[in-house]
Amino acid sequence: MCRSIRSLHNFEPPATDEEVHAAALQYVRKVSGSTKPSRANAEAFERAVDGVARATAELLDELVTSAPPRDRELEAAPRRELAAKRYAA
């Protein structure tokens, strides 16, 4: 799947609407093969993003776990280090 889509389940604080929308947008971009749809496809593209975002929010609301919530900063630290090394040049 798309590398830029991050796990959104079991974080404290919970995923925001913006994070859910960003993940939906990345998914639709990947599936459609287009980062920016043509005018002819823009409406269908946006409907798809909205639908995926709605389904994702419903899923996140219904998932249950006994694991303790994960810390966003702890999860992001390795990705930031990798990016710093990758783009240091």
Phi and psi in radians as a Rosetta constraint file:
Dihedral C 1 N 2 CA 2 C 2 CIRCULARHARMONIC -1.248 0.35
Dihedral N 2 CA 2 C 2 N 3 CIRCULARHARMONIC 2.228 0.35
Dihedral C 2 N 3 CA 3 C 3 CIRCULARHARMONIC -1.115 0.35
Dihedral N 3 CA 3 C 3 N 4 CIRCULARHARMONIC -0.484 0.35
Dihedral C 3 N 4 CA 4 C 4 CIRCULARHARMONIC -1.427 0.35
Dihedral N 4 CA 4 C 4 N 5 CIRCULARHARMONIC -0.096 0.35
Dihedral C 4 N 5 CA 5 C 5 CIRCULARHARMONIC -1.496 0.35
Dihedral N 5 CA 5 C 5 N 6 CIRCULARHARMONIC 2.124 0.35
Dihedral C 5 N 6 CA 6 C 6 CIRCULARHARMONIC -1.792 0.35
Dihedral N 6 CA 6 C 6 N 7 CIRCULARHARMONIC 2.704 0.35
Dihedral C 6 N 7 CA 7 C 7 CIRCULARHARMONIC -1.081 0.35
Dihedral N 7 CA 7 C 7 N 8 CIRCULARHARMONIC 2.379 0.35
Dihedral C 7 N 8 CA 8 C 8 CIRCULARHARMONIC -2.013 0.35
Dihedral N 8 CA 8 C 8 N 9 CIRCULARHARMONIC -0.102 0.35
Dihedral C 8 N 9 CA 9 C 9 CIRCULARHARMONIC -1.521 0.35
Dihedral N 9 CA 9 C 9 N 10 CIRCULARHARMONIC 2.466 0.35
Dihedral C 9 N 10 CA 10 C 10 CIRCULARHARMONIC 1.161 0.35
Dihedral N 10 CA 10 C 10 N 11 CIRCULARHARMONIC 0.816 0.35
Dihedral C 10 N 11 CA 11 C 11 CIRCULARHARMONIC -1.989 0.35
Dihedral N 11 CA 11 C 11 N 12 CIRCULARHARMONIC 2.650 0.35
Dihedral C 11 N 12 CA 12 C 12 CIRCULARHARMONIC -2.115 0.35
Dihedral N 12 CA 12 C 12 N 13 CIRCULARHARMONIC 2.054 0.35
Dihedral C 12 N 13 CA 13 C 13 CIRCULARHARMONIC -1.258 0.35
Dihedral N 13 CA 13 C 13 N 14 CIRCULARHARMONIC 2.824 0.35
Dihedral C 13 N 14 CA 14 C 14 CIRCULARHARMONIC -1.063 0.35
Dihedral N 14 CA 14 C 14 N 15 CIRCULARHARMONIC 2.855 0.35
Dihedral C 14 N 15 CA 15 C 15 CIRCULARHARMONIC -1.016 0.35
Dihedral N 15 CA 15 C 15 N 16 CIRCULARHARMONIC 2.455 0.35
Dihedral C 15 N 16 CA 16 C 16 CIRCULARHARMONIC -1.506 0.35
Dihedral N 16 CA 16 C 16 N 17 CIRCULARHARMONIC 2.889 0.35
Dihedral C 16 N 17 CA 17 C 17 CIRCULARHARMONIC -1.039 0.35
Dihedral N 17 CA 17 C 17 N 18 CIRCULARHARMONIC -0.627 0.35
Dihedral C 17 N 18 CA 18 C 18 CIRCULARHARMONIC -1.133 0.35
Dihedral N 18 CA 18 C 18 N 19 CIRCULARHARMONIC -0.713 0.35
Dihedral C 18 N 19 CA 19 C 19 CIRCULARHARMONIC -1.153 0.35
Dihedral N 19 CA 19 C 19 N 20 CIRCULARHARMONIC -0.719 0.35
Dihedral C 19 N 20 CA 20 C 20 CIRCULARHARMONIC -1.107 0.35
Dihedral N 20 CA 20 C 20 N 21 CIRCULARHARMONIC -0.769 0.35
Dihedral C 20 N 21 CA 21 C 21 CIRCULARHARMONIC -1.119 0.35
Dihedral N 21 CA 21 C 21 N 22 CIRCULARHARMONIC -0.732 0.35
Dihedral C 21 N 22 CA 22 C 22 CIRCULARHARMONIC -1.091 0.35
Dihedral N 22 CA 22 C 22 N 23 CIRCULARHARMONIC -0.711 0.35
Dihedral C 22 N 23 CA 23 C 23 CIRCULARHARMONIC -1.148 0.35
Dihedral N 23 CA 23 C 23 N 24 CIRCULARHARMONIC -0.715 0.35
Dihedral C 23 N 24 CA 24 C 24 CIRCULARHARMONIC -1.113 0.35
Dihedral N 24 CA 24 C 24 N 25 CIRCULARHARMONIC -0.739 0.35
Dihedral C 24 N 25 CA 25 C 25 CIRCULARHARMONIC -1.065 0.35
Dihedral N 25 CA 25 C 25 N 26 CIRCULARHARMONIC -0.784 0.35
Dihedral C 25 N 26 CA 26 C 26 CIRCULARHARMONIC -1.094 0.35
Dihedral N 26 CA 26 C 26 N 27 CIRCULARHARMONIC -0.703 0.35
Dihedral C 26 N 27 CA 27 C 27 CIRCULARHARMONIC -1.095 0.35
Dihedral N 27 CA 27 C 27 N 28 CIRCULARHARMONIC -0.841 0.35
Dihedral C 27 N 28 CA 28 C 28 CIRCULARHARMONIC -1.137 0.35
Dihedral N 28 CA 28 C 28 N 29 CIRCULARHARMONIC -0.666 0.35
Dihedral C 28 N 29 CA 29 C 29 CIRCULARHARMONIC -1.054 0.35
Dihedral N 29 CA 29 C 29 N 30 CIRCULARHARMONIC -0.761 0.35
Dihedral C 29 N 30 CA 30 C 30 CIRCULARHARMONIC -1.130 0.35
Dihedral N 30 CA 30 C 30 N 31 CIRCULARHARMONIC -0.835 0.35
Dihedral C 30 N 31 CA 31 C 31 CIRCULARHARMONIC -1.155 0.35
Dihedral N 31 CA 31 C 31 N 32 CIRCULARHARMONIC -0.699 0.35
Dihedral C 31 N 32 CA 32 C 32 CIRCULARHARMONIC -1.407 0.35
Dihedral N 32 CA 32 C 32 N 33 CIRCULARHARMONIC -0.335 0.35
Dihedral C 32 N 33 CA 33 C 33 CIRCULARHARMONIC 1.317 0.35
Dihedral N 33 CA 33 C 33 N 34 CIRCULARHARMONIC 0.340 0.35
Dihedral C 33 N 34 CA 34 C 34 CIRCULARHARMONIC -2.426 0.35
Dihedral N 34 CA 34 C 34 N 35 CIRCULARHARMONIC 2.280 0.35
Dihedral C 34 N 35 CA 35 C 35 CIRCULARHARMONIC -1.472 0.35
Dihedral N 35 CA 35 C 35 N 36 CIRCULARHARMONIC -0.481 0.35
Dihedral C 35 N 36 CA 36 C 36 CIRCULARHARMONIC -2.436 0.35
Dihedral N 36 CA 36 C 36 N 37 CIRCULARHARMONIC 1.960 0.35
Dihedral C 36 N 37 CA 37 C 37 CIRCULARHARMONIC -1.264 0.35
Dihedral N 37 CA 37 C 37 N 38 CIRCULARHARMONIC 2.765 0.35
Dihedral C 37 N 38 CA 38 C 38 CIRCULARHARMONIC -1.185 0.35
Dihedral N 38 CA 38 C 38 N 39 CIRCULARHARMONIC 2.879 0.35
Dihedral C 38 N 39 CA 39 C 39 CIRCULARHARMONIC -1.013 0.35
Dihedral N 39 CA 39 C 39 N 40 CIRCULARHARMONIC -0.620 0.35
Dihedral C 39 N 40 CA 40 C 40 CIRCULARHARMONIC -1.129 0.35
Dihedral N 40 CA 40 C 40 N 41 CIRCULARHARMONIC -0.501 0.35
Dihedral C 40 N 41 CA 41 C 41 CIRCULARHARMONIC -1.841 0.35
Dihedral N 41 CA 41 C 41 N 42 CIRCULARHARMONIC -0.044 0.35
Dihedral C 41 N 42 CA 42 C 42 CIRCULARHARMONIC -1.037 0.35
Dihedral N 42 CA 42 C 42 N 43 CIRCULARHARMONIC -0.756 0.35
Dihedral C 42 N 43 CA 43 C 43 CIRCULARHARMONIC -1.135 0.35
Dihedral N 43 CA 43 C 43 N 44 CIRCULARHARMONIC -0.773 0.35
Dihedral C 43 N 44 CA 44 C 44 CIRCULARHARMONIC -1.120 0.35
Dihedral N 44 CA 44 C 44 N 45 CIRCULARHARMONIC -0.697 0.35
Dihedral C 44 N 45 CA 45 C 45 CIRCULARHARMONIC -1.059 0.35
Dihedral N 45 CA 45 C 45 N 46 CIRCULARHARMONIC -0.853 0.35
Dihedral C 45 N 46 CA 46 C 46 CIRCULARHARMONIC -1.136 0.35
Dihedral N 46 CA 46 C 46 N 47 CIRCULARHARMONIC -0.683 0.35
Dihedral C 46 N 47 CA 47 C 47 CIRCULARHARMONIC -1.075 0.35
Dihedral N 47 CA 47 C 47 N 48 CIRCULARHARMONIC -0.708 0.35
Dihedral C 47 N 48 CA 48 C 48 CIRCULARHARMONIC -1.127 0.35
Dihedral N 48 CA 48 C 48 N 49 CIRCULARHARMONIC -0.773 0.35
Dihedral C 48 N 49 CA 49 C 49 CIRCULARHARMONIC -1.051 0.35
Dihedral N 49 CA 49 C 49 N 50 CIRCULARHARMONIC -0.811 0.35
Dihedral C 49 N 50 CA 50 C 50 CIRCULARHARMONIC -1.070 0.35
Dihedral N 50 CA 50 C 50 N 51 CIRCULARHARMONIC -0.729 0.35
Dihedral C 50 N 51 CA 51 C 51 CIRCULARHARMONIC -1.134 0.35
Dihedral N 51 CA 51 C 51 N 52 CIRCULARHARMONIC -0.774 0.35
Dihedral C 51 N 52 CA 52 C 52 CIRCULARHARMONIC -1.150 0.35
Dihedral N 52 CA 52 C 52 N 53 CIRCULARHARMONIC -0.701 0.35
Dihedral C 52 N 53 CA 53 C 53 CIRCULARHARMONIC -1.099 0.35
Dihedral N 53 CA 53 C 53 N 54 CIRCULARHARMONIC -0.742 0.35
Dihedral C 53 N 54 CA 54 C 54 CIRCULARHARMONIC -1.076 0.35
Dihedral N 54 CA 54 C 54 N 55 CIRCULARHARMONIC -0.828 0.35
Dihedral C 54 N 55 CA 55 C 55 CIRCULARHARMONIC -1.103 0.35
Dihedral N 55 CA 55 C 55 N 56 CIRCULARHARMONIC -0.683 0.35
Dihedral C 55 N 56 CA 56 C 56 CIRCULARHARMONIC -1.141 0.35
Dihedral N 56 CA 56 C 56 N 57 CIRCULARHARMONIC -0.775 0.35
Dihedral C 56 N 57 CA 57 C 57 CIRCULARHARMONIC -1.087 0.35
Dihedral N 57 CA 57 C 57 N 58 CIRCULARHARMONIC -0.731 0.35
Dihedral C 57 N 58 CA 58 C 58 CIRCULARHARMONIC -1.085 0.35
Dihedral N 58 CA 58 C 58 N 59 CIRCULARHARMONIC -0.773 0.35
Dihedral C 58 N 59 CA 59 C 59 CIRCULARHARMONIC -1.050 0.35
Dihedral N 59 CA 59 C 59 N 60 CIRCULARHARMONIC -0.863 0.35
Dihedral C 59 N 60 CA 60 C 60 CIRCULARHARMONIC -1.071 0.35
Dihedral N 60 CA 60 C 60 N 61 CIRCULARHARMONIC -0.622 0.35
Dihedral C 60 N 61 CA 61 C 61 CIRCULARHARMONIC -1.180 0.35
Dihedral N 61 CA 61 C 61 N 62 CIRCULARHARMONIC -0.537 0.35
Dihedral C 61 N 62 CA 62 C 62 CIRCULARHARMONIC -1.644 0.35
Dihedral N 62 CA 62 C 62 N 63 CIRCULARHARMONIC -0.326 0.35
Dihedral C 62 N 63 CA 63 C 63 CIRCULARHARMONIC -1.177 0.35
Dihedral N 63 CA 63 C 63 N 64 CIRCULARHARMONIC 2.464 0.35
Dihedral C 63 N 64 CA 64 C 64 CIRCULARHARMONIC -2.180 0.35
Dihedral N 64 CA 64 C 64 N 65 CIRCULARHARMONIC 2.635 0.35
Dihedral C 64 N 65 CA 65 C 65 CIRCULARHARMONIC -2.681 0.35
Dihedral N 65 CA 65 C 65 N 66 CIRCULARHARMONIC 2.666 0.35
Dihedral C 65 N 66 CA 66 C 66 CIRCULARHARMONIC -1.739 0.35
Dihedral N 66 CA 66 C 66 N 67 CIRCULARHARMONIC -0.053 0.35
Dihedral C 66 N 67 CA 67 C 67 CIRCULARHARMONIC -1.298 0.35
Dihedral N 67 CA 67 C 67 N 68 CIRCULARHARMONIC 2.583 0.35
Dihedral C 67 N 68 CA 68 C 68 CIRCULARHARMONIC -1.186 0.35
Dihedral N 68 CA 68 C 68 N 69 CIRCULARHARMONIC 2.622 0.35
Dihedral C 68 N 69 CA 69 C 69 CIRCULARHARMONIC -1.044 0.35
Dihedral N 69 CA 69 C 69 N 70 CIRCULARHARMONIC 2.533 0.35
Dihedral C 69 N 70 CA 70 C 70 CIRCULARHARMONIC -1.497 0.35
Dihedral N 70 CA 70 C 70 N 71 CIRCULARHARMONIC 2.696 0.35
Dihedral C 70 N 71 CA 71 C 71 CIRCULARHARMONIC -1.640 0.35
Dihedral N 71 CA 71 C 71 N 72 CIRCULARHARMONIC 2.170 0.35
Dihedral C 71 N 72 CA 72 C 72 CIRCULARHARMONIC -1.049 0.35
Dihedral N 72 CA 72 C 72 N 73 CIRCULARHARMONIC -0.750 0.35
Dihedral C 72 N 73 CA 73 C 73 CIRCULARHARMONIC -1.132 0.35
Dihedral N 73 CA 73 C 73 N 74 CIRCULARHARMONIC -0.723 0.35
Dihedral C 73 N 74 CA 74 C 74 CIRCULARHARMONIC -1.119 0.35
Dihedral N 74 CA 74 C 74 N 75 CIRCULARHARMONIC -0.696 0.35
Dihedral C 74 N 75 CA 75 C 75 CIRCULARHARMONIC -1.213 0.35
Dihedral N 75 CA 75 C 75 N 76 CIRCULARHARMONIC -0.585 0.35
Dihedral C 75 N 76 CA 76 C 76 CIRCULARHARMONIC -1.433 0.35
Dihedral N 76 CA 76 C 76 N 77 CIRCULARHARMONIC -0.415 0.35
Dihedral C 76 N 77 CA 77 C 77 CIRCULARHARMONIC -0.972 0.35
Dihedral N 77 CA 77 C 77 N 78 CIRCULARHARMONIC -0.862 0.35
Dihedral C 77 N 78 CA 78 C 78 CIRCULARHARMONIC -1.077 0.35
Dihedral N 78 CA 78 C 78 N 79 CIRCULARHARMONIC -0.635 0.35
Dihedral C 78 N 79 CA 79 C 79 CIRCULARHARMONIC -1.167 0.35
Dihedral N 79 CA 79 C 79 N 80 CIRCULARHARMONIC -0.675 0.35
Dihedral C 79 N 80 CA 80 C 80 CIRCULARHARMONIC -1.146 0.35
Dihedral N 80 CA 80 C 80 N 81 CIRCULARHARMONIC -0.728 0.35
Dihedral C 80 N 81 CA 81 C 81 CIRCULARHARMONIC -1.082 0.35
Dihedral N 81 CA 81 C 81 N 82 CIRCULARHARMONIC -0.779 0.35
Dihedral C 81 N 82 CA 82 C 82 CIRCULARHARMONIC -1.074 0.35
Dihedral N 82 CA 82 C 82 N 83 CIRCULARHARMONIC -0.762 0.35
Dihedral C 82 N 83 CA 83 C 83 CIRCULARHARMONIC -1.125 0.35
Dihedral N 83 CA 83 C 83 N 84 CIRCULARHARMONIC -0.682 0.35
Dihedral C 83 N 84 CA 84 C 84 CIRCULARHARMONIC -1.092 0.35
Dihedral N 84 CA 84 C 84 N 85 CIRCULARHARMONIC -0.734 0.35
Dihedral C 84 N 85 CA 85 C 85 CIRCULARHARMONIC -1.172 0.35
Dihedral N 85 CA 85 C 85 N 86 CIRCULARHARMONIC -0.750 0.35
Dihedral C 85 N 86 CA 86 C 86 CIRCULARHARMONIC -1.135 0.35
Dihedral N 86 CA 86 C 86 N 87 CIRCULARHARMONIC -0.685 0.35
Dihedral C 86 N 87 CA 87 C 87 CIRCULARHARMONIC -1.849 0.35
Dihedral N 87 CA 87 C 87 N 88 CIRCULARHARMONIC 0.281 0.35
Dihedral C 87 N 88 CA 88 C 88 CIRCULARHARMONIC -1.220 0.35
Dihedral N 88 CA 88 C 88 N 89 CIRCULARHARMONIC -0.440 0.35
